[in-house]
Amino acid sequence: MSKIHSNAEILLGIHLTELRLNFVQQFKFCPHRQWKADFYLPDERILIECEGATGYFKNPKGGVTLGGRHTKEKGLEADCVKYNTAQMLGYKVLRFSSKQIGRGIAKEFLNHWIGRTL
């Protein structure tokens, strides 16, 4: 079953191409687990994760709901294990929210630190 890419992942792929960065999408980085990083920059040995819903949302039934897998305790703890394992395997891990990608903040950050634009 192939993963459907979010708008943020599609946009970040465009930004990485504009920055002339070599990348692989859905990169399996751990030989013992099925974990995949959204993006892998092999020249820098960097994994990039596009974090989805990370904030509070209005609940249609009233009140406010903390949204997204990454903000719930079980999902957050699983992410910590995944990202810590990646670090111990020698990868740098960068995480950007969908909003950071949409506003160009992720592209600016990557351009500042590893960009290849003229």
Stockholm file with secondary structure:
# STOCKHOLM 1.0

chainA/1-118         MSKIHSNAEILLGIHLTELRLNFVQQFKFCPHRQWKADFYLPDERILIECEGATGYFKNPKGGVTLGGRHTKEKGLEADCVKYNTAQMLGYKVLRFSSKQIGRGIAKEFLNHWIGRTL
#=GR chainA/1-118 SS CCCCCCHHHHHHHHHHHHTTCCCEEEEECCTTSCCEEEEEETTTTEEEEEECCCSEEECTTSSEEECSGGGSHHHHHHHHHHHHHHHHTTCEEEEEEHHHHHTTHHHHHHHHHHCCCC
#=GC SS_cons         CCCCCCHHHHHHHHHHHHTTCCCEEEEECCTTSCCEEEEEETTTTEEEEEECCCSEEECTTSSEEECSGGGSHHHHHHHHHHHHHHHHTTCEEEEEEHHHHHTTHHHHHHHHHHCCCC
//
